[in-house]
Amino acid sequence: MSAANPVAVAARDWGWRHAGRKAQAVAGVSFDISPGERVLLLGASGAGKSTLQHALAGVLGEDTGGTETGTLRLDGAHPQAARGRAGLLLQDPDSQIVLSRVGDEVAFGAENLGVPRAEIWERVHAALDDVGLRVPLGHPTAALSGGQKQRLALASILAMAPGLLLLDEPTANLDPDGVLEIRDSVERVLDRTGATLIVVEHRVAAWAQLVDRVIVLDAGGGLLADGPPQEVLTAERTRSRLAEAGVWLPGAAVDVPPPLPALRSAEDLLTADGLEVARTPRGPAVLTGVDLTLKAGDALGITGPNGAGKSTLALTLGGLLRPRGGQLSASPALAREAGSTPSKWKSAQLVTRIGTVFQEPEHQFLTGSVRDELAFGPLRAGRSESEVRDTVEELAHRLKLSGLLQANPFTLSGGEKRRLSVATMLATSPDILLLDEPTFGQDANTWRELVSLLARQRRDAGCAVVSVTHDREFTEALGGRILQVQEGCARLQPAGPAAGAAA
């Protein structure tokens, strides 16, 4: 892959306010990044990390409806005048995949930059190898798992050989081995091309050894810290400030809510017997022989490598995909005269029985404001206006969304979108809550609040919480059982140290 021309970045009292928002997403940010420097960008959820990266990629400007203050420059030019110099990996890989075949998708950006055809396909093969996506070039992009799509999106950026590589939570939906593989692939590309790097990650341990510098955005404006990793992440004078802001610090103990008392005499809700699941109605089964009973108040973590079928299983349990084979039956306590087959239920019947939070939050937003989004489900379930108002206010307060009730859901940060998507399902008080990567984009503070809220939902409402996740601390904190998915089969086991206390 060709060497890049590394980009210099300069910010002077820079800020951005989204259209229709009173508060600025970012304010008063100043720094200089030298060509070829490798930077880890940190901050609390909602501090403006993604907004800053979008601006650097040239997709924000006065013509996009927001308001810019100060200056932001790439090699002395406004980012909109330097498009093509920066490559941005978005938090939601689906939003930047445009073609139907893997090879064409990776080649697309390089083609638009006018790279010679022979070199394009050299770059395609190198990029796919770098990210560990080992599928044929003609493989359908729609048939990839969420983690595989994340690898594909990164490969598409790498094939463009940008001078500035902007990575927004590049490993959020990857299994532990995939996290290390992607980090190592990024390092190889940087060593080969010399590109400048700005990477956003909430879990910093995997990236601390790769970067030269850590910049921490302050949610109130400006910078909370800026310096070498060993100073910013280990110095006592800064660690306490970062911990208070919710930054995940290497070596810090995970503060989890206390374990719940055991639940007794819980009713059966949903039973899988020899269940087979597939991503498409006529596609091959990706998982077979799943035997499982969910009871009221259960916690179940579905874990395993990317592409193993975890999300497909969750969508099938949620009634959104038909089983490929075997049986999936709702008990009378869950069905409540809707019939025993969840895939035949209407959406109005699903909303109070099984609530599903998709891996990509944007896929379930239906309204133009956070307030309306939170109210949509309860209103459809027939709740009174006062009940809906109380529910909206409580969830918004618990999940730090109160100041965003008038905001458009699509303008939120990745972590805020994730919390909103969870809150919209909690608002309808379903018997079963299915969550795909629920802790994506969360800082340490919002992570703890989310765990506490879900634990209370289990205890107080008897809600069964099923989570597709690579977050080991989350499954241990919530307790219950683990369904380990691998090589086409699934095996139940305890969740870990907290399992006995919370099950």
Sequence and secondary structure as in RCSB ss.txt:
>XXXX:A:sequence
MSAANPVAVAARDWGWRHAGRKAQAVAGVSFDISPGERVLLLGASGAGKSTLQHALAGVLGEDTGGTETGTLRLD
GAHPQAARGRAGLLLQDPDSQIVLSRVGDEVAFGAENLGVPRAEIWERVHAALDDVGLRVPLGHPTAALSGGQKQ
RLALASILAMAPGLLLLDEPTANLDPDGVLEIRDSVERVLDRTGATLIVVEHRVAAWAQLVDRVIVLDAGGGLLA
DGPPQEVLTAERTRSRLAEAGVWLPGAAVDVPPPLPALRSAEDLLTADGLEVARTPRGPAVLTGVDLTLKAGDAL
GITGPNGAGKSTLALTLGGLLRPRGGQLSASPALAREAGSTPSKWKSAQLVTRIGTVFQEPEHQFLTGSVRDELA
FGPLRAGRSESEVRDTVEELAHRLKLSGLLQANPFTLSGGEKRRLSVATMLATSPDILLLDEPTFGQDANTWREL
VSLLARQRRDAGCAVVSVTHDREFTEALGGRILQVQEGCARLQPAGPAAGAAA
>XXXX:A:secstr
        EEEEEEEEE TT SS SEEEEEEEE TT EEEEEESTTSSHHHHHHHHTT  SGGGT EEEEEEEET
TB GGGGTTSEEEE SSGGGG  SSBHHHHHHHHHHHTT  HHHHHHHHHHHHHHHT  S TTSBGGGS HHHHH
HHHHHHHHTT  SEEEEESTTTTS HHHHHHHHHHHHHHHHHH  EEEEE SB HHHHTT SEEEEE TTSSEEE
EE HHHHTT HHHHHHHHHHT B TT             S  EEEEEEEEEEESSTTS EEEEEEEEEEETT EE
EEE STTSSHHHHHHHHTTSS  SEEEEEE HHHHTTS S GGGS HHHHTTTEEEE SSGGGG  SSSHHHHHH
HHHHHTT  HHHHHHHHHHHHHHTT GGGTTS GGGS HHHHHHHHHHHHHTT  SEEEEESTTTT  HHHHHHH
HHHHHHHHHHH  EEEEE   HHHHHHH SEEEEEETTEEEEEE STTHHHH 
